């Protein structure tokens, strides 16, 4: 190292040190801005009591700003279901439930439910005519995918939306969450 450190070198070292400290604070601020707000984290889960659910009545809950459809199926609905449909069912005792995010996978419209419609046309997206069956599987274009199944966990007769429980993980392993097209 040179014995002749002049004033310009000292100023350069000081400026470099200040820039490095400023860069660290800037990165910390950006990370804080990217983290979800506490209100968003608190809204990450929603608890739904399904103990009083009636068969063939669609219940809509709000989870992370999206509608979630919960439908308790009648024994006739279950008997008429294919194996693919039954894999998408949430089974609690003798009861079968359909649970899915209630948004059309075409353009994000909210399909309507008709309890008197045929099993293959239970949900209709009126915007473009897409239909879904009683398991949320798309049965008529333009919807490219089944309605998505949100992460859920069962606890004491309640569904906790936003947490992955063993039932959800099994559906994930079976590939029926709606992220890919299903074969009926």
N, C-alpha and C positions, 0 to 999 in steps of 0.2 A: 504494500500500500504506500502510496506517495505521502511524503511528509508535508507536501504543500497542498493542504486542503484549503481551498479558498471559500469566500463567501458564497459564490454561486453554487458550489457543491453542497453546502449546508442547506441552502434554500431548496435545492432539488430534492434532497433527502426529506426535508420537512414537508414539502408539497406531496411527495410520494406517500408518506405516512398518513397525511390528512386524507388523501384520495382513497387509500386502502380502508381507513376507518369509515369514511363516508360510504364507500361501496358496500361494506358489511351492513351498515344501518339501512341502506337502500334495499338490499336483498331481504333483510329481516322484515321490512315494511311490506315488500311485495308478497312474501310468504303469508304474512298476516292477512293481507287483502284477499289472497286466494283461498284461505281456509273458510269453511262454511260458518255462517253466523250462528251464535248460540240458539237463536230461535229456530233456525233450520235444523240444527242437530236435535233439538227437543221435539220437533215435528217428525222425526225420523221413524217413529213407530206409532201405530194406532191400534188400540185394542177393541175388538168386536166381540160382543157376547152373542153366541149363536144358539144358546140353550132354548130360546123362545122362538126360533125361526120357524115359519110355516112353510110347508111344501108348496112348490110352484109359485112362490112369491119372491120377486127379485128385490134384494136389499142392496143399496148403494151406499158405500162409505167413502170418505175422502181420505186419501193417503198421499202425502207429498204433492198436493195440488191436483191429483188425478182421481177419477172415479174408479172404485173397485167394486165389481159386481160379485155378490154372493147369492147363490141360488141353491136352496135345499130341494133335492130331486124327489119326486114321488116314486113309489116302487115300480110303477109302470114305466117311468122314464129310465130307471136303472135296468129293468128287464129288456128294454128295447135298445140299450146301448151296446155299441161294439166294444171290442177289447181295447182299442185305441182310446175311445172315449172314457172307458172305465179307468185307464191309467192316468187320465187328467183329473179324475175325481178325488176329492179329499174325503176319505172314509173315516167316520167316527162312529164306532159301534155298527148299527145297521143303517145308519144314515149316510147318504152320499151328497156331497156339496160340490158345486162348481164355484171356483174362485178365480177371477181374472181381472186384469186392468181393463176397464170398460172403454177402451179407445179402439176404433177401427184401425187396423194396421195398414190401411191404404193412405189416408190423409189425416188421421187422428180425430175423426168425428166420433160422437158418442152414439153407438147403436141403441135402438129401442128394443125392448123385450115384449113379445106377445105370448102370453101363457097359453093361448088357444091355437097357436100356429103349429105346423108340423115340427117334428123333432129336428129336421135339417134346416129349418128356417126360423128358429126361435128368436134370433136377433137380426134386425134389419138396420143397416146403415142407409138412411133415406137419401143421403147426399149423392151416392153413386150406385146404389143398389146392391152392395155387398151383403151377403147373409152369412150367419154363423149358426152352428147347431147349439144344443143345450150344454155343450162342453166348451164353447168358445172357439171351436174349430171352424175355419172359413170353409164354406160350402159353395160359394158363388163369387166369382171375380167381381171387382178388381182387387179385393183384399188379397195380398200375397202370402200372409202368414196367419196362423191362429192368434187370438187375443193372448197377450202375454200373462203369465202367472207371476204375481209379485212374490218376493220372499215372505214367508210366513212361518209361524211357529204355533203349535197348539199348547195351551196351558190352562188346565182346569175348566174345560168347556168353552174357552175363549180362543179366538184367533188373534195373534199379535202380528200385525203387518209390519214388515221392515226388518224382521229377524229370521235367519235361516234355521229352521228346525229339522228334525230327522225326516219328516214327511216331505218337506220341500227338497231336501237333498236327494231323496229317493226319486222324486219326479225329475230332478236335474240329471241324475244318473240314467234314467230311462229316456231322456231327451224329449220330454213332452212340455217344456215350459213355454213353447211358442216362438222360440228364437229361430227355429228352422221349420220348413214345411213338414207336415205330418202325412203319413200314408194311411188311409183308412182301411 
